[in-house]
Amino acid sequence: MLTALVALPLLVLFIIYASPMVFNVLVFGVGLLALHEFYGMALSDGRQKIQLLAVVGGSFLLIPFALGNVGYFQGWLVFLLLFFAVAFLFSFRDLTRVVQEMGLVMLGLLYIPLLLGHLMLLRDLPFGREWIFFALLCIMACDSAAYFIGSALGRRKLYPAISPNKSVEGALGGVAGTFVGAGLAKIFFFQELSWSDVVLLGGVLGVLGQLGDLFESMLKRSFNVKDSGTLIPGHGGILDRLDSLLFAFAPVYYYAFLFFKG
């Protein structure tokens, strides 16, 4: 709780006042840390060199988003695919696991840089700050409502194989909470949104945010770890805080870019 009370106001001030370059540098740093956590979970202890190369290579996939030219992402991703294909070809230790390990490397390159990079694109749109606050408020409202309603009313398990503590009631409460968060965003700082925007995006983010949480839970269970890391006291790793947001930033960006009339 103390960590959240300190970090949240700092995050709000940073989004409001940071220049685009400083904002992108922070996102780059977050991506670097998230990649470090992911590959620390995903790859065996004997793969430190591959882990380091994947973290560095993956972090550079964020640069095209910072430059606003996503075409470079495709070129760098092709290079990384070829590089790791050759690296694993000549350095495998267990032929029955080499394809799985390379698949995990490529999953990390898509899961974190590709999804997180859309936060940089979102910041550059008209009303970019408002869109970021909108996404954050929706996801926080979803998480909070799902937790409190699930704790108070949860009876039916949602997906016990992946997350035993989550309930159907909590999930429905999370969607309802997202609608509330989206409505508050329109009323207090984003009047340009229509109520149809609020309803549509509230519903989409209420579902996607929880799917992002479940997806990361699936990863952790498959890697046999409880948290992605220990960076944030009382909250696990940075990837544990990003899981829902990673599934939110890209859909919000494409909605804003393609459909928002302002």
Sequence and secondary structure as in RCSB ss.txt:
>XXXX:A:sequence
MLTALVALPLLVLFIIYASPMVFNVLVFGVGLLALHEFYGMALSDGRQKIQLLAVVGGSFLLIPFALGNVGYFQG
WLVFLLLFFAVAFLFSFRDLTRVVQEMGLVMLGLLYIPLLLGHLMLLRDLPFGREWIFFALLCIMACDSAAYFIG
SALGRRKLYPAISPNKSVEGALGGVAGTFVGAGLAKIFFFQELSWSDVVLLGGVLGVLGQLGDLFESMLKRSFNV
KDSGTLIPGHGGILDRLDSLLFAFAPVYYYAFLFFKG
>XXXX:A:secstr
 HHHHHHHHHHHHHHHH  HHHHHHHHHHHHHHHHHHHHHHHS TT HHHHHHHHHHHHHTTHHHHHT THHHHH
HHHHHHHHHHHHHHTT S TTTHHHHHHHHHHHHIIIIIHHHHHHHHHTSTTHHHHHHHHHHHHHHHHHHHHHHH
HHH  SEEETTTEEEEEHHHHHHHHHHHHHHHHHHHHHT TTS HHHHHHHHHHHHHHHHHHHHHHHHHHHHHT 
SSS SSBTTTB HHHHHHHHHHHHHHHHHHHHHT   
